[in-house]
Amino acid sequence: MRILLSVTIQNIKGVDYGPPISVLGVDAHELKPLLLRSLNKNQLLILRELAFNFDRSLTSVLIEISETKNVPLSTLKLNAKVLRNLGLIYVGELNGRRSARLSRLGRIVLEIIDG
């Protein structure tokens, strides 16, 4: 699978750290091992769960993962914070409620890993 990836590095407050990083014609199979080493199993659980839950709060998603996978909630909260800082997930308003979602970059990362 070939992808065209262009990402702008920004912190959560939106401060731009420079021009976009462009990787042209990179084979996703080359990126997959790097991504798998960069994310732990709990972070992957969170990303995969958020891929299918569009209208739930981050806390409710983490509680469900904690109960079904027997992972401490505090561990999941820490890993969710890491994912937010990396820009892979975000929490926003949807129909007047706060909901967690994968960012565009988070979807790309998950597509490479699971694709």
N, C-alpha and C positions, 0 to 999 in steps of 0.2 A: 504494500500500500504506500503510495506517495502522497505527501501532504505539503501544503504551502502554509507556513506558520509565520505569523507576524504578531508580535506581542509588544506592548508598551509597558515598561516597568513603572509602576506607580505605587506609592504607599496608600494606606487606607484613606488618608485625608486628601488624596488626589494630587499630590505634589509630583510633578513629572521629573524623572531622573535621567531624561535624555531621549534621544530618538528611538524609534522602534527597533527591536532586534528582529532581523529577518533571516529566516533559514529557508532557502529555496531548494525544493526537490529533495528534502530529507526523507529517507525511508523510515517509516514509523517503527519498523522492526529494530532499527538502530537505537531509537529513543526509549523503547519499552524497558530494556534492562536498567537504564539510568533512572527512569521513573519508578520502577519497582524497588530499587535500592533507596530512593529518596523518600518514599512514603511507607509507613508501617502498616501492619494489617488492620489496626483500628482506624486509621485514616482512610484506608480503602473501604472498610465497612461503611463509614460515614458517607463517603462519596457515592458509593453504590446505592445506599438507601435514599439519599437526597435526589438521585437521578429519577426516582419513581414517586416521590412525595413532594408535590408542588405547593400544597396549601397548608402545611403543618409547621408549627413552630420548631425551632431547632431543639428546644428542650424536649418536646414530645417525641421527636425522632430519636434523640439520644436515649431517652428512657426506654423506648421500645427496643433499641439495639441492646441496651444494658440487660433488659429482662430476657430477651430471646437468645442472646449470645453469651450471657453470664460474664459481662465485662463491667468493671466498676464504673459507675456514672462519672465519678471525678476524673477518671482516665479519659473517658470519651469527651468530657468538656474541655480538658486540656488539649486533646488532639483536634477538636473542632476549632479552638482558638488558633492553633497552628495553621489549619487550613484557611481560616479567615485571613490571617496575616499573610499567607502566600497568595491570596486572591483567588483561591479555588472555590470558595463558597462565600455567599453573602446573605445577610438577613435584611429584608425590606418589608414594606407594607404591601399587603394584597387584600383588597376588600376590607380595609380598616383593621386588619390583623397583621401582626408580624409573622412572616414566614421565611423559612430558610430555603435557599436554592443553590444549585451549582452555578458558578459564573461561566462565562463563555470559555475561559481558559480551563476551568474544571471539567467541562464537557469534553474538551479536546483531550485533556490528560486521560480521562476515563475511557474515551474512545480508543486511544492508543493502547492503553493497558488491557482493556477487555475486547477490543476490536479484533 
